[in-house]
Amino acid sequence: METVDILIKNANELLTLKGPNHQRTKSMMNDLGIIKNGCVAVKNGKIFDTGKNLTYKAKKTIDASGKTVLPGFVDPHTHIVFSGSREFELDMKLKGYSYMDILNKGGGIFYTVEKTRKASEEQLISESKKRLDNMLSYGTTTCEAKSGYGLDLETEMKILKVQDKLNKSHDVDIVSTFLGAHAIPKNMDSEDFVEIVISDMIPKIANLACFCDVFCEKDVFTVDQSRRILEAGKKHGLTPKIHADEIVDTGGAGLAADVDAISADHLLRSNDKNLKKMVEKNVIAVMLPGTPFSLMMDEYADARKMIDMGLSVALATDLNPNCYTENMQFMIQLACFNMNMTPAEAICASTFNSACAINKNDKIGSIENAKNADIIILDCKNHMEVPYHFGINLVQQVIKKGEIVL
């Protein structure tokens, strides 16, 4: 009899997410590849077998009776590395201060930039490790992480180096994105800064990141400026991502299609014409429901319309000082209650489609033979309970690359 490292058996629902190895759309997002009373065999850090009543000799057997077993969550949009949390802004928001009001009173992104510039690598590693620990406890096994709280070459490189060190030392895998164009530094002309990002920063950070992102928004970076930055990144091997149409419809969704971005993120204000361009170019729509929640907005991105149009939708936390959460279960809950996604769609968007959004779907995002054994066991009897039973942590165990890490 074959010996495996771990045998998970008797799962009330095993969500394999088996299917075509490309981003899921429309009805495919509701197909979780569920095996009732399912088993998973793990060997050498990989998925070895799935099915019912598997008979292997196992070094470790886990009885998942009454539990739901699924791939580890993949969080494809975070800003993990920063110093300078901004909890003091909540009182200001509750008193009706706008984002610009808060910025003018010393809060906002420049508060975090100042603190991050002053922080040592050791301090940033310590603070960011706590966030990764929280992520892991809520079931996230892989995440994307952006720079962007430096706005100068020295600090942007420091952030990316910290992310590289954390990726090598922490159980959560990190895929890095360069977001030097996150804001325009104080007392600097936007065109001058764009030239610095293109000519000075991108060539020097290219070996530290997989993606290049830009905050394309009114009063930040224009569509033309964003295009030039993303095209410059492509010349240095960085795949485009884009913060698009969060506050105003600037045409960021259309730009994402034009530059062959892997994803466009936020999309609260995007028009149908540009969303259709994203469908044609297979650009993934990354929804960030924690952001309008934390900003106390009444409106969320129209995920229902996007899915029905044929867009591949992913979910992410947008973990940052203005949206401080590491909990992908909460994103699933917000997606169902405020974005009209089904529980199955939200889980697909948090596992397989989110793996596609960081180009890791060949290794993670589903429980299929030869993929990494990144598995979570939830203390609930089926996937419908994930949004239904909110406000608690349903994660009971986390397995990362075949090792029980929680």
C-alpha angles and dihedrals in degrees: 000000000000116000120222131185098234131013117192109194142177096024108174086218125011108192103202098170085211113172143095112346094238134081113299121235138182113341092003088071090064094053107089095169091240120196113192113220086008132181133206125197118202126196131170092353094305138098105264102178143346132197142085127313095002111189112208132137103246133198087209126021122195119196106213096180110158091008136112118233121197143149117290113269117263115211107201101184123045140135097209102159114070140109124218114058115208107214089138088071093069093073089049092051090049089054090055101258113156124227089260091049090054091046091052090050092057100270131101129068096328091060089058092043091055093049093045093050090054096045121098122232088251092054092048091048091051095048095043094047089062089055091049090049089054091048091053092048089056093049105265111140100169132028142174115233128196133207115216108120093092106058087189130077097248096053096039089055090046091054093048092048090051089051090051091051092048091049089056096045107034130072091232110082114228127207111195130224126189110228101170088143094065096120139345110264118244115274093011131117112241094230091051090052093047088055091051091051092049101040104029111022107037097052091050100044099039094102091053099057143046098204140037118215135183134192099236103189143125111287091010119064121345124224090256093050091045091050092053092049094048093046089050089052091051090055088059095047098263115138112225124251124170141202096222138186097338098144104006132018098249094159094262093140090056091048090053089058093045094054095040093244117186089224145002114210134209100008096177092144103029117135124233095248093059093041088056089052087055090052091052092050096041093240110167117234109223111202120206106191093167090069100062087039092056092043089051092235123163094216130071130185111279099248092163092059092044094052092046089051090056101259119147105236126204130182129223138170100232085216106199138125090278094047104031109187135114095185118114090178087064090051090054089051094049090047091055098041100038107021101040095239119150117242089250092051091049092050092048087049091053097048122020101018091043089053087053089052090063095036094247100113091112089067108024143018099073139049101244134136115284095012120119112281095242101151137159128198116210125201094233132093098234144004092261089070093063094079094024097059100050133170096045136079109255095185113115102167137008124203118192120190090338097312125110101236100167 
